[in-house]
Amino acid sequence: MGRLEGKSVIITGAASGIGRAASLLFTKEGAKLIAVDRSEAVKETVDQVHKAGGIAEAVIADAGSENDVRAFIDKAVSKYGRLDAIWANAGISGGLVPIAEQTVEHWQEILRINLIGPFLAIKYAMPHMIKQQYGSIVCTASVAGLKSGASGHPYAASKAGVISLVQTTAYSLSGTGVRINAVCPGLIETGMTKPVFDRAKERGTQDKIGQLNPLKRAGQPHELAAMGLFLASDEASYVNGQAFPVDGGLTASMPYAGKPI
């Protein structure tokens, strides 16, 4: 039996990267999935799930739109009879724009997707989970929300907000049987980070990618998916209100580029 056998799950940002890897892993472990993204490529994710023998349905929606979030959560409950876990994973980077050149609109869009999106997932998933006295909410934050120097200002602020949202919501859910946690990716090779990897390849410095963490490499989407699977499953039944870096050890210390001790 799989670790999510028969569980009803929603994953946002499921068209690529961490969301696609999680969709494939969760369904392999028995989850019945609603895969959400505003990109048509989410259908490709669901096609891959079906080819692997899993159960999933694609929903094209905006994770930062209240109407869309309400609708895809209602769809999961209607289709599968309940909602056991939701991973609010959708996010955008916003690039590296000098702070003096950033606009209010730039900030608003990043916060809308990266922070208001998880808030909406929590708001509309909570009533169903509280009624069941059971559920797991997972939010994608970032090491950029823990330490400076890992991203642009609005992205970092949005992810710090996700961590705070998770921590404060854990107490709002006291006694309900519903858990909430965050995963904090480090440098993971996804579509969002593709420019970083492309620039390194152009300069011939790809061997230096990830050099600041003790594992001396970048991470892969399936490594984040594994953490999300743990948090969504009953194996994490006593894990609540936490933010877990999955970063090769980057945030274990100040950046260190010297020789191993």
C-alpha contacts under 8 A as a table, 3 or more apart, distances in Angstrom:
res1	aa1	res2	aa2	distance
1	M	5	E	6.30
1	M	29	E	7.72
1	M	30	G	7.60
2	G	5	E	4.87
2	G	28	K	7.39
2	G	29	E	4.16
2	G	30	G	5.15
3	R	29	E	5.30
3	R	30	G	6.88
3	R	233	S	6.28
3	R	234	D	7.73
4	L	7	K	5.37
4	L	26	F	6.82
4	L	27	T	7.83
4	L	29	E	5.30
4	L	30	G	5.04
4	L	31	A	5.06
4	L	233	S	6.11
5	E	29	E	6.17
5	E	30	G	3.91
5	E	31	A	5.52
6	G	30	G	5.80
6	G	31	A	5.53
6	G	32	K	6.39
7	K	30	G	7.11
7	K	31	A	4.90
7	K	32	K	5.97
7	K	83	L	7.53
7	K	84	D	5.77
7	K	85	A	7.59
8	S	31	A	5.99
8	S	32	K	4.95
8	S	33	L	6.13
8	S	76	A	7.10
8	S	77	V	7.92
8	S	80	Y	6.15
8	S	81	G	7.99
8	S	82	R	6.35
8	S	83	L	5.03
8	S	84	D	5.17
8	S	85	A	6.58
9	V	31	A	6.34
9	V	32	K	6.04
9	V	33	L	4.94
9	V	34	I	6.33
9	V	76	A	7.59
9	V	83	L	6.20
9	V	84	D	5.92
9	V	85	A	4.80
9	V	86	I	5.50
9	V	87	W	7.87
10	I	33	L	5.69
10	I	34	I	4.76
10	I	35	A	6.03
10	I	36	V	7.34
10	I	73	I	7.65
10	I	76	A	7.27
10	I	83	L	7.93
10	I	85	A	6.50
10	I	86	I	4.60
10	I	87	W	6.19
11	I	14	A	6.02
11	I	19	G	6.59
11	I	22	A	7.73
11	I	23	S	6.89
11	I	33	L	7.43
11	I	34	I	6.55
11	I	35	A	5.29
11	I	36	V	6.08
11	I	86	I	5.88
11	I	87	W	4.79
11	I	88	A	6.31
11	I	89	N	6.69
12	T	19	G	6.64
12	T	35	A	6.22
12	T	36	V	4.54
12	T	37	D	5.80
12	T	63	A	6.80
12	T	87	W	6.41
12	T	88	A	5.46
12	T	89	N	5.20
12	T	90	A	5.15
13	G	16	S	7.03
13	G	18	I	7.94
13	G	19	G	5.22
13	G	20	R	7.72
13	G	35	A	7.87
13	G	36	V	6.03
13	G	37	D	4.88
13	G	38	R	7.81
13	G	63	A	7.89
13	G	88	A	7.73
13	G	89	N	5.46
13	G	90	A	3.86
13	G	91	G	6.94
14	A	17	G	7.63
14	A	18	I	7.45
14	A	19	G	3.92
14	A	20	R	4.72
14	A	22	A	7.78
14	A	23	S	6.65
14	A	35	A	5.56
14	A	36	V	5.58
14	A	37	D	5.63
14	A	42	V	5.83
14	A	45	T	7.01
14	A	89	N	7.88
14	A	90	A	7.55
15	A	19	G	6.47
15	A	20	R	5.63
15	A	35	A	7.92
15	A	36	V	7.46
15	A	37	D	5.82
15	A	39	S	6.42
15	A	40	E	7.50
15	A	41	A	5.03
15	A	42	V	3.85
15	A	43	K	7.41
15	A	44	E	7.32
15	A	45	T	5.95
16	S	19	G	5.78
16	S	20	R	4.71
16	S	21	A	7.50
16	S	41	A	7.44
16	S	42	V	7.38
16	S	45	T	7.46
16	S	190	T	7.56
16	S	191	G	7.17
17	G	20	R	5.47
17	G	21	A	6.27
17	G	189	E	7.70
17	G	190	T	4.83
17	G	191	G	6.33
17	G	221	P	5.69
18	I	21	A	5.11
18	I	22	A	5.97
18	I	89	N	7.91
18	I	190	T	7.28
18	I	221	P	4.52
18	I	222	H	6.80
18	I	224	L	6.50
18	I	225	A	6.24
19	G	22	A	5.09
19	G	23	S	6.07
19	G	89	N	6.55
19	G	90	A	7.66
19	G	225	A	7.67
20	R	23	S	5.00
20	R	24	L	6.31
20	R	42	V	7.98
20	R	45	T	5.92
21	A	24	L	5.30
21	A	25	L	6.19
21	A	221	P	5.87
21	A	222	H	5.32
21	A	225	A	5.98
22	A	25	L	5.04
22	A	26	F	5.76
22	A	221	P	7.94
22	A	222	H	6.92
22	A	224	L	7.84
22	A	225	A	4.53
22	A	226	A	7.51
22	A	228	G	7.37
22	A	229	L	7.46
23	S	26	F	5.35
23	S	27	T	6.14
23	S	33	L	7.37
23	S	35	A	7.04
23	S	45	T	7.40
23	S	49	V	7.37
24	L	27	T	5.50
24	L	28	K	6.08
24	L	45	T	7.73
24	L	48	Q	7.44
24	L	49	V	5.69
25	L	28	K	5.01
25	L	29	E	6.31
25	L	222	H	7.90
25	L	225	A	6.98
25	L	226	A	7.67
25	L	229	L	7.66
26	F	29	E	5.09
26	F	30	G	6.61
26	F	31	A	5.52
26	F	33	L	7.98
26	F	229	L	6.48
27	T	30	G	4.95
27	T	31	A	4.51
27	T	32	K	6.36
27	T	33	L	6.79
27	T	49	V	6.95
27	T	54	G	5.23
27	T	55	I	6.45
27	T	56	A	7.57
28	K	31	A	7.23
28	K	52	A	7.56
28	K	53	G	7.84
28	K	54	G	6.22
30	G	54	G	7.27
31	A	54	G	7.84
31	A	55	I	7.16
32	K	54	G	7.57
32	K	55	I	5.09
32	K	56	A	5.82
32	K	80	Y	7.43
33	L	55	I	6.20
33	L	56	A	4.39
33	L	57	E	6.35
33	L	76	A	7.96
34	I	56	A	5.68
34	I	57	E	5.07
34	I	58	A	6.02
34	I	59	V	6.86
34	I	72	F	7.79
34	I	76	A	6.31
35	A	42	V	6.81
35	A	45	T	7.92
35	A	46	V	7.15
35	A	56	A	6.77
35	A	57	E	6.05
35	A	58	A	4.87
35	A	59	V	6.03
36	V	42	V	6.72
36	V	58	A	6.05
36	V	59	V	4.85
36	V	60	I	5.82
36	V	61	A	6.25
36	V	63	A	7.83
36	V	72	F	7.88
37	D	40	E	7.48
37	D	41	A	7.97
37	D	42	V	5.86
37	D	59	V	6.67
37	D	60	I	5.22
37	D	61	A	5.54
37	D	62	D	6.59
37	D	63	A	7.25
37	D	90	A	7.47
38	R	42	V	7.85
38	R	60	I	4.91
38	R	61	A	4.75
38	R	62	D	5.26
38	R	63	A	7.71
39	S	42	V	6.07
39	S	60	I	6.61
40	E	43	K	5.95
40	E	44	E	7.82
40	E	60	I	6.73
41	A	44	E	5.15
41	A	45	T	6.77
42	V	45	T	5.02
42	V	46	V	6.47
42	V	58	A	6.13
42	V	59	V	7.57
42	V	60	I	7.32
43	K	46	V	5.09
43	K	47	D	6.13
43	K	58	A	5.62
44	E	47	D	4.93
44	E	48	Q	6.26
45	T	48	Q	5.17
45	T	49	V	6.36
46	V	49	V	4.88
46	V	50	H	6.15
46	V	56	A	5.91
46	V	57	E	6.32
46	V	58	A	6.10
47	D	50	H	5.11
47	D	51	K	6.19
48	Q	51	K	5.09
48	Q	52	A	6.30
49	V	52	A	5.15
49	V	53	G	6.42
49	V	54	G	5.08
49	V	55	I	6.85
49	V	56	A	6.74
50	H	53	G	4.98
50	H	54	G	5.06
50	H	55	I	6.37
50	H	56	A	7.13
51	K	54	G	7.38
59	V	72	F	7.16
61	A	68	D	5.75
61	A	69	V	7.63
61	A	72	F	7.83
62	D	65	S	5.40
62	D	68	D	6.07
62	D	69	V	7.39
63	A	66	E	7.84
63	A	68	D	6.85
63	A	69	V	6.01
63	A	90	A	6.59
63	A	113	I	6.38
63	A	117	G	5.26
63	A	118	P	7.99
64	G	68	D	7.89
64	G	69	V	7.43
64	G	112	R	5.47
64	G	113	I	4.61
64	G	114	N	7.73
64	G	116	I	6.08
64	G	117	G	4.25
64	G	120	L	7.40
65	S	68	D	5.24
65	S	69	V	6.15
65	S	117	G	7.29
66	E	69	V	5.21
66	E	70	R	6.13
66	E	120	L	6.37
67	N	70	R	5.26
67	N	71	A	6.14
68	D	71	A	5.05
68	D	72	F	6.23
69	V	72	F	5.39
69	V	73	I	6.17
69	V	120	L	6.60
69	V	121	A	6.48
69	V	124	Y	7.39
70	R	73	I	5.41
70	R	74	D	6.13
70	R	120	L	7.98
70	R	124	Y	6.00
71	A	74	D	5.13
71	A	75	K	6.08
72	F	75	K	4.85
72	F	76	A	6.28
73	I	76	A	5.20
73	I	77	V	6.44
73	I	83	L	7.89
73	I	124	Y	6.91
73	I	125	A	6.60
74	D	77	V	5.20
74	D	78	S	6.02
75	K	78	S	5.02
75	K	79	K	5.88
76	A	79	K	5.22
76	A	80	Y	5.79
76	A	81	G	7.42
76	A	82	R	7.04
76	A	83	L	6.55
77	V	80	Y	5.43
77	V	81	G	4.82
77	V	82	R	4.46
77	V	83	L	5.64
78	S	81	G	5.48
78	S	82	R	7.35
80	Y	83	L	7.56
82	R	128	H	7.14
83	L	86	I	7.64
83	L	125	A	7.43
83	L	128	H	6.63
83	L	129	M	6.59
83	L	135	G	7.31
84	D	129	M	6.85
84	D	134	Y	6.93
84	D	135	G	4.76
84	D	136	S	6.41
85	A	135	G	5.56
85	A	136	S	4.67
85	A	137	I	5.67
85	A	138	V	7.68
85	A	232	A	6.00
86	I	121	A	7.59
86	I	125	A	7.55
86	I	136	S	6.66
86	I	137	I	5.12
86	I	138	V	6.21
86	I	232	A	7.86
87	W	137	I	6.02
87	W	138	V	4.54
87	W	139	C	5.67
87	W	140	T	7.57
87	W	228	G	7.72
88	A	117	G	7.25
88	A	118	P	5.34
88	A	121	A	6.46
88	A	137	I	7.66
88	A	138	V	6.15
88	A	139	C	4.73
88	A	140	T	6.30
89	N	118	P	7.86
89	N	138	V	7.92
89	N	139	C	5.89
89	N	140	T	4.90
90	A	113	I	7.05
90	A	114	N	6.87
90	A	117	G	7.67
90	A	140	T	7.67
91	G	110	I	7.85
91	G	113	I	5.82
91	G	114	N	4.93
92	I	110	I	6.40
92	I	113	I	6.98
92	I	114	N	6.74
92	I	155	Y	7.82
92	I	192	M	7.30
93	S	110	I	7.30
93	S	151	S	7.92
93	S	152	G	7.76
93	S	155	Y	5.88
93	S	192	M	6.71
94	G	97	V	7.88
94	G	106	H	7.41
94	G	110	I	6.52
94	G	152	G	7.24
94	G	154	P	7.54
94	G	155	Y	6.65
95	G	151	S	7.79
95	G	152	G	6.37
96	L	151	S	6.93
96	L	152	G	4.96
97	V	101	E	6.54
97	V	102	Q	6.26
97	V	152	G	6.75
98	P	101	E	5.39
98	P	102	Q	6.50
99	I	102	Q	5.20
99	I	153	H	7.18
102	Q	106	H	6.45
102	Q	107	W	7.51
103	T	106	H	5.10
103	T	107	W	6.53
104	V	107	W	5.16
104	V	108	Q	6.05
105	E	108	Q	4.97
105	E	109	E	6.21
106	H	109	E	5.53
106	H	110	I	6.50
107	W	110	I	5.33
107	W	111	L	6.09
107	W	154	P	5.65
108	Q	111	L	5.19
108	Q	112	R	5.86
109	E	112	R	4.95
109	E	113	I	6.38
110	I	113	I	5.50
110	I	114	N	5.82
110	I	115	L	7.83
110	I	154	P	6.68
110	I	155	Y	6.56
110	I	158	S	7.17
111	L	114	N	5.18
111	L	115	L	5.09
111	L	116	I	6.24
111	L	154	P	7.33
111	L	155	Y	7.69
111	L	158	S	5.53
112	R	115	L	5.95
112	R	116	I	4.84
112	R	117	G	6.23
113	I	116	I	5.98
113	I	117	G	4.99
113	I	118	P	7.98
114	N	117	G	5.77
114	N	118	P	6.89
114	N	155	Y	7.78
114	N	158	S	5.93
114	N	159	K	6.97
114	N	162	V	7.72
115	L	118	P	5.52
115	L	119	F	6.39
115	L	158	S	5.52
115	L	159	K	7.02
115	L	161	G	6.48
115	L	162	V	5.76
116	I	119	F	4.89
116	I	120	L	6.10
117	G	120	L	5.21
117	G	121	A	6.30
118	P	121	A	4.95
118	P	122	I	6.16
118	P	139	C	6.44
118	P	162	V	7.30
119	F	122	I	5.14
119	F	123	K	6.06
119	F	165	L	7.51
120	L	123	K	4.92
120	L	124	Y	6.16
121	A	124	Y	5.57
121	A	125	A	5.83
122	I	125	A	5.26
122	I	126	M	5.69
122	I	137	I	7.22
123	K	126	M	5.68
123	K	127	P	7.65
124	Y	127	P	6.48
124	Y	128	H	7.78
125	A	128	H	5.74
125	A	129	M	6.38
126	M	129	M	5.14
126	M	130	I	5.85
126	M	178	V	7.90
127	P	130	I	5.17
127	P	131	K	6.12
128	H	131	K	5.25
128	H	132	Q	6.50
129	M	132	Q	5.06
129	M	133	Q	5.93
129	M	134	Y	5.37
129	M	135	G	5.16
129	M	178	V	6.47
130	I	133	Q	4.70
130	I	134	Y	6.43
130	I	135	G	7.65
130	I	176	T	5.60
130	I	177	G	7.05
130	I	178	V	6.59
131	K	134	Y	7.84
132	Q	135	G	7.66
133	Q	176	T	5.41
133	Q	177	G	4.77
133	Q	178	V	6.49
134	Y	176	T	7.29
134	Y	177	G	4.86
134	Y	178	V	5.10
135	G	177	G	6.84
135	G	178	V	4.65
135	G	179	R	6.26
136	S	178	V	5.79
136	S	179	R	4.82
136	S	180	I	5.76
136	S	231	L	7.31
136	S	232	A	5.40
136	S	233	S	7.72
137	I	178	V	7.68
137	I	179	R	6.13
137	I	180	I	4.52
137	I	181	N	6.46
137	I	232	A	7.08
138	V	180	I	5.76
138	V	181	N	5.11
138	V	182	A	5.48
138	V	183	V	7.36
138	V	228	G	6.92
138	V	231	L	6.99
138	V	232	A	6.92
139	C	162	V	7.23
139	C	166	V	7.56
139	C	180	I	7.79
139	C	181	N	6.40
139	C	182	A	4.64
139	C	183	V	6.44
140	T	159	K	7.98
140	T	162	V	7.61
140	T	182	A	5.61
140	T	183	V	5.16
140	T	184	C	6.27
140	T	185	P	7.69
141	A	145	G	6.69
141	A	159	K	4.76
141	A	160	A	7.17
141	A	162	V	5.72
141	A	163	I	6.30
141	A	182	A	6.05
141	A	183	V	5.76
141	A	184	C	4.80
141	A	185	P	7.09
141	A	243	A	7.85
142	S	145	G	5.32
142	S	146	L	7.16
142	S	156	A	7.75
142	S	159	K	5.79
142	S	160	A	7.79
142	S	183	V	6.95
142	S	184	C	3.77
142	S	185	P	4.89
142	S	186	G	6.52
142	S	245	P	7.37
143	V	146	L	5.02
143	V	147	K	6.20
143	V	150	A	7.12
143	V	184	C	5.16
143	V	185	P	5.92
143	V	186	G	5.51
143	V	245	P	6.32
143	V	247	D	7.49
143	V	251	T	7.14
144	A	147	K	5.41
144	A	148	S	6.01
144	A	149	G	7.12
144	A	150	A	4.96
144	A	151	S	6.03
144	A	155	Y	7.61
144	A	156	A	4.89
144	A	159	K	6.72
144	A	160	A	7.40
144	A	186	G	7.91
145	G	148	S	7.55
145	G	156	A	4.99
145	G	157	A	6.43
145	G	158	S	7.37
145	G	159	K	4.59
145	G	160	A	3.83
145	G	161	G	7.48
145	G	162	V	8.00
145	G	163	I	7.22
145	G	184	C	7.91
146	L	160	A	6.47
146	L	251	T	7.95
147	K	150	A	7.22
147	K	251	T	7.45
148	S	151	S	7.55
148	S	156	A	7.56
149	G	152	G	7.99
150	A	156	A	7.64
151	S	155	Y	6.47
151	S	156	A	6.05
152	G	155	Y	5.54
152	G	156	A	6.20
153	H	156	A	5.24
153	H	157	A	6.12
154	P	157	A	5.03
154	P	158	S	6.01
155	Y	158	S	5.11
155	Y	159	K	6.26
156	A	159	K	5.23
156	A	160	A	6.14
157	A	160	A	5.12
157	A	161	G	6.13
158	S	161	G	4.99
158	S	162	V	6.39
159	K	162	V	4.88
159	K	163	I	6.45
160	A	163	I	5.22
160	A	164	S	6.39
161	G	164	S	5.09
161	G	165	L	5.97
162	V	165	L	4.92
162	V	166	V	6.15
162	V	182	A	7.76
163	I	166	V	5.20
163	I	167	Q	6.31
163	I	182	A	6.56
163	I	243	A	6.35
164	S	167	Q	5.11
164	S	168	T	6.09
165	L	168	T	5.33
165	L	169	T	5.85
166	V	169	T	5.17
166	V	170	A	6.15
166	V	180	I	6.17
166	V	181	N	5.98
166	V	182	A	6.64
166	V	241	G	5.85
166	V	242	Q	7.36
166	V	243	A	7.92
167	Q	170	A	5.37
167	Q	171	Y	7.16
167	Q	181	N	7.75
167	Q	241	G	4.72
167	Q	242	Q	6.66
168	T	171	Y	5.58
168	T	172	S	6.54
168	T	241	G	7.72
169	T	172	S	4.73
169	T	173	L	6.16
169	T	180	I	7.36
169	T	241	G	7.61
170	A	173	L	5.24
170	A	174	S	6.57
170	A	179	R	6.62
170	A	180	I	5.90
170	A	240	N	6.62
170	A	241	G	5.04
171	Y	174	S	5.03
171	Y	241	G	7.91
173	L	176	T	5.61
173	L	177	G	7.67
173	L	178	V	6.38
173	L	179	R	7.51
174	S	177	G	7.58
174	S	178	V	7.97
175	G	178	V	7.93
179	R	237	S	7.87
179	R	239	V	7.36
179	R	240	N	5.33
179	R	241	G	7.27
180	I	240	N	5.56
180	I	241	G	5.61
180	I	242	Q	7.68
181	N	231	L	7.16
181	N	239	V	7.65
181	N	240	N	5.74
181	N	241	G	5.08
181	N	242	Q	5.02
181	N	243	A	5.99
181	N	244	F	7.98
182	A	241	G	7.73
182	A	242	Q	6.17
182	A	243	A	4.49
182	A	244	F	6.19
183	V	224	L	7.70
183	V	227	M	7.34
183	V	228	G	7.09
183	V	243	A	5.59
183	V	244	F	4.82
183	V	245	P	6.06
183	V	246	V	6.98
184	C	243	A	6.51
184	C	244	F	5.56
184	C	245	P	4.37
184	C	246	V	5.85
184	C	247	D	7.61
185	P	188	I	6.74
185	P	224	L	6.93
185	P	245	P	5.92
185	P	246	V	4.99
185	P	247	D	5.73
186	G	218	A	7.91
186	G	219	G	7.34
186	G	245	P	7.05
186	G	246	V	5.99
186	G	247	D	4.05
186	G	248	G	7.38
186	G	250	L	7.34
187	L	193	T	7.66
187	L	210	G	6.90
187	L	218	A	5.42
187	L	219	G	6.09
187	L	247	D	6.57
188	I	193	T	7.04
188	I	218	A	5.57
188	I	219	G	4.43
188	I	220	Q	5.39
188	I	221	P	6.47
189	E	192	M	7.95
189	E	193	T	5.98
189	E	194	K	6.75
189	E	197	F	7.67
189	E	218	A	6.60
189	E	219	G	6.23
189	E	220	Q	5.56
189	E	221	P	6.84
190	T	193	T	5.36
190	T	194	K	6.04
190	T	220	Q	7.70
190	T	221	P	6.96
191	G	194	K	5.01
192	M	195	P	7.55
193	T	196	V	5.48
193	T	197	F	6.78
194	K	197	F	5.18
194	K	198	D	5.99
195	P	198	D	4.96
195	P	199	R	6.01
196	V	199	R	5.36
196	V	200	A	6.34
197	F	200	A	5.14
197	F	201	K	6.24
197	F	206	Q	6.91
197	F	209	I	7.60
198	D	201	K	5.13
198	D	202	E	6.21
199	R	202	E	5.05
199	R	203	R	6.29
200	A	203	R	5.17
200	A	204	G	5.95
200	A	205	T	4.92
200	A	206	Q	4.82
200	A	209	I	7.46
201	K	204	G	4.88
201	K	205	T	6.05
201	K	206	Q	5.20
202	E	205	T	7.76
203	R	206	Q	7.79
204	G	207	D	7.89
205	T	208	K	5.53
205	T	209	I	7.34
206	Q	209	I	5.44
208	K	211	Q	5.22
208	K	216	K	7.85
208	K	217	R	7.85
209	I	216	K	7.51
209	I	217	R	6.01
209	I	218	A	6.29
210	G	213	N	5.90
210	G	215	L	7.75
210	G	216	K	5.09
210	G	217	R	4.20
210	G	218	A	4.84
211	Q	214	P	7.53
211	Q	215	L	7.83
211	Q	216	K	4.48
211	Q	217	R	6.21
211	Q	257	A	6.94
212	L	216	K	6.57
212	L	250	L	6.54
212	L	255	P	5.70
212	L	256	Y	5.95
212	L	257	A	5.73
213	N	216	K	5.34
213	N	217	R	7.22
213	N	247	D	7.42
213	N	248	G	5.61
213	N	249	G	5.43
213	N	250	L	4.32
213	N	255	P	7.26
213	N	256	Y	7.61
214	P	248	G	6.22
214	P	249	G	5.68
214	P	250	L	6.78
215	L	248	G	5.30
215	L	249	G	7.02
216	K	248	G	7.59
217	R	248	G	7.48
218	A	248	G	7.65
219	G	223	E	6.76
219	G	247	D	7.01
219	G	248	G	7.26
220	Q	223	E	5.54
220	Q	224	L	7.19
221	P	224	L	5.35
221	P	225	A	6.27
222	H	225	A	4.79
222	H	226	A	6.17
223	E	226	A	5.29
223	E	227	M	6.88
223	E	246	V	7.87
224	L	227	M	5.29
224	L	228	G	6.39
224	L	246	V	6.65
225	A	228	G	5.01
225	A	229	L	6.06
226	A	229	L	5.05
226	A	230	F	6.36
227	M	230	F	5.16
227	M	231	L	6.35
227	M	246	V	7.90
228	G	231	L	5.12
228	G	232	A	6.07
229	L	232	A	5.14
229	L	233	S	6.04
230	F	233	S	5.24
230	F	234	D	7.74
230	F	235	E	6.25
230	F	236	A	6.05
231	L	234	D	7.76
231	L	235	E	7.41
231	L	236	A	5.26
231	L	239	V	7.44
232	A	236	A	7.15
233	S	236	A	5.97
233	S	237	S	7.42
234	D	237	S	4.91
236	A	239	V	5.11
239	V	242	Q	7.22
245	P	251	T	7.36
246	V	249	G	7.55
247	D	250	L	5.55
247	D	251	T	7.22
249	G	252	A	5.22
249	G	253	S	7.83
250	L	253	S	6.68
250	L	254	M	7.80
250	L	255	P	6.90
251	T	254	M	6.95
251	T	255	P	7.91
253	S	256	Y	7.79
